[in-house]
Amino acid sequence: MGYRDGTSAGNEASAQEGFNIGFKQSASSGYKWGIVSGITSAFVSLPDQFKEKLVKKLEDRGRFQSLYKPVQEISTDDALGIMYHFQPLQENTQSHRR
């Protein structure tokens, strides 16, 4: 095994480790974002009588209701980008081509 082989193997191992860590973090965050998105969507689609049973205070129901639009306007990719301060690879490659 030469220098290049060792360097290549080291890069692959390092890249795989970074991928595994990033995947684990983003999968967890993506799951949580999906829950928020699903709950807000389900809540606004319920008839008022069910909303009253789920959330007793009118003020709290209004808060849930007001979350729907802002949550739905943010894509999962954008939410993860905000959480991890990155831009998707496609955007980075396009900006370098200009």
N, C-alpha and C positions, 0 to 999 in steps of 0.2 A: 504494500500500500504506500503510495507516494504522497507528496504534499497536497496535490490537487484532490486526490481521493479523500484524504483526511479532512480537508477544508469543505469539500462537498458534503461529506457525511455529517460534519459538525453543523453546517448550515441547515441541512434537512432536519436533524434532530431538534435544533433550536426553533425552526419554523413550526414543526409539529407541536412542540410544547406550547409555543405562543398561540397557535390555533386552538389547541385543547382548552387553554385557559380562557381565551376570548369567547369560544363557543359556549362554554359553561356559563360565563357571566351574561352573555347576550341572550341565551336561551331562557334563563331565569327572568331576566328583565322583560323579554318579549312576552313571556307567559303572563307576568304581572300586568303588563300593558293590555294584553288581550282580555284579562279579567275586568279591568277598569272599563275598557271599551264595551265589552259585553254587558256589564251591569248597567252602565248608563243607557245603552240601547234598549235593553229589556225594560228598564224603569220607565222611560218615556213612552213606550208602547203600551203600557198597562192602562186599563181604565182607572179613573180617579178613585173609585171605591177600593180597589186593590192597593193603590199607592197609599191611601189613608191607613190601611191595615198594616202595611210594611213599615211606614215611617209616620209616626204619630203626629209630630209637630209640623205645622204648615210651613214654617220657616225652613226646616230641614228638607222637606219635600221640594221646596223651591231651589234649594242649593243643589240637590241631586239633578233636578230638571235643568238647571243652568249649566251643569257640567257637560251635558250631552253634546252641544254644538262644538265647543272648543276641542273636546276629545275626538270627535269624529273628523275634525278638520286636520288632525295630525296623523300622518301615516305611521305605520309601525317602523318603517325605515327612518323617518324623520325623528321619531321618538327615541329610537336607539342612538341615532346620531347626536341628539341633544344630550343624552345620558353619558355617552362615551366620547363626546367631542371629536367625532370623525365625520368625514364626508364619504358617501359611497364611492367605490373604486371608479365607477364609470364617470362620475363628475370630475374626479382627480385627473383621469386620463384625458378627458376632453379639454380641461383647462391647460394641460401641458402641450397640447397640439396646436394651440392658437399662436 
